[in-house]
Amino acid sequence: MTYDLVLRARRLVDHDGERPATVAVAGGRVALVASYDEPVEATEVVELGADQVLLPGLVDTHVHVNDPGRTAWEGFASATRAAAAGGVTTIVDMPLNSIPPTVDVPALELKRATALSQAFVDVGFWGGAVPGNLADLAPLWERGVFGFKSFLLPSGVEEFPPLDRLELAVVAAKLVRLGGLLIVHAEDSRVIEASPVAAGAHYADFLASRPRAAENVAVADVVAVARATGCRVHVLHVSSAETLALLARARADGLPVSAETCPHYLSFAAEEIPDGATPYKCCPPIREAANRDRLWEGLRDGVISMVVSDHSPSTPDLKRLESGDFAAAWGGISSLQLGLAAVWTEARARGFGLPDVVRWMARNPADLVGLRGKGRIEVGGDADLVVLDPDAELVVDPRALHHKNPITPYDGRRLCGVVRSTWLRGRKVDLEAEPRGRLLERQDR
């Protein structure tokens, strides 16, 4: 048989290890994974250099594209370019910060129509669970969303209000009947309302306004809902290491509870953030170095199963760059293009290997949303592949990023791991050509 494409790699890395291998592609799918020297014929043969590693395309299930409605903040064209440049071949778009938010089927259809001709990588969609849209959950689920996001405190945009604890339980009970997944921004509004009010440029003041206790209480509430209803629940962007014991107990008890963290919580430390440096503002906030170390232990132990970007960009004026006012600045970090390098830089320094990174950033996110053909290099799966030079270094220049607004706390940071090429279903992604990304729907429909 003559295949469409063959890639020969002295180092193929998947979630379970590393080996020399030949990968053959036919019809956009992996058709063969064989030994490195296997004689295979193909229309195109790519021999990776000795310094290059072949990885499965990353799957980022936490991306705010903000399109339509706030396209000045990002947009599908710029977001998916950034994803491809960073080795991400699949994103799942969050339901808020676009206008309208994805809380009913018409909003989902508008978002799908907006993304259709702009996506350089494959794109799926989350639905939203907000007060008053309980009747919309089943239609959204039938239309193929991967689950439903909710907040337990104000989201930052008026059109996506939070659920209270009773409403969260009602939504969870509804999703159990659907077989759905509930994903939760877990910070408790009551704790934050009782905390000092952030004002001005001091990062320490902002950190005190979003204490660990807010996250700890909210995660406890989420676990209690999972215990009471049996709903599958995923805790978003864990920043407080004090939640790890509670999450570990939930797993030990067999509850369907999982959790993620983000590159910025694994890379930065509160003690190192200068006053007025609002590109570092996110919610929940970046915490102290000792807390960061414990998050890495949570990954080592498997309590945290995945690392995703929580890419949440905004325009420069909303970041209050001139005043440095943390209270007034938009809370979100742009890192979609930099996540792989950021995580690999820190992971290798802590004794982890590339198979760990692939598990956290490709296989496990794909499994969370049921994309069985993504996040792995296996026969029958999509030929979404990344060629990485893991030892090459880059110094982050925001002007070189594809994000629409070049604002990042990684500015000037030296990172390890340079993506040399990204392949979507067996074709190299060309950021100057027509986009070839597809819109994804849940596979168990």
Secondary structure, DSSP 8 states (H G I E B T S, - for coil): -EEEEEEEEEEEEETTEEEEEEEEEETTEEEEEE-TT---EEEEEEE--TT-EEEE-EEEEEE---TTT-TTT--HHHHHHHHHHTTEEEEEE-SSSSSS-SSSHHHHHHHHHHHTTT-SSEEEE-EE--TT-HHHHHHHHHTT---EEEESS--SSTTS----HHHHHHHHHHHHHHT-EEEEE---HHHHHTS----SS-HHHHHHHS-HHHHHHHHHHHHHHHHHH--EEEE-S---GGGHHHHHHHHHTT--EEEEE-HHHHH--GGG--TT-GGG--SS----HHHHHHHHHHHHHTSS-EE---B----GGGGTTTT--TTTS---B--TTTHHHHHHHHHHHTT--HHHHHIIIIIHHHHHTT-TTSSS--TTSB--EEEEEEEEEEE--GGG--SSS---TTTT-EEEEEEEEEEETTEE--TTS-----B---TT-
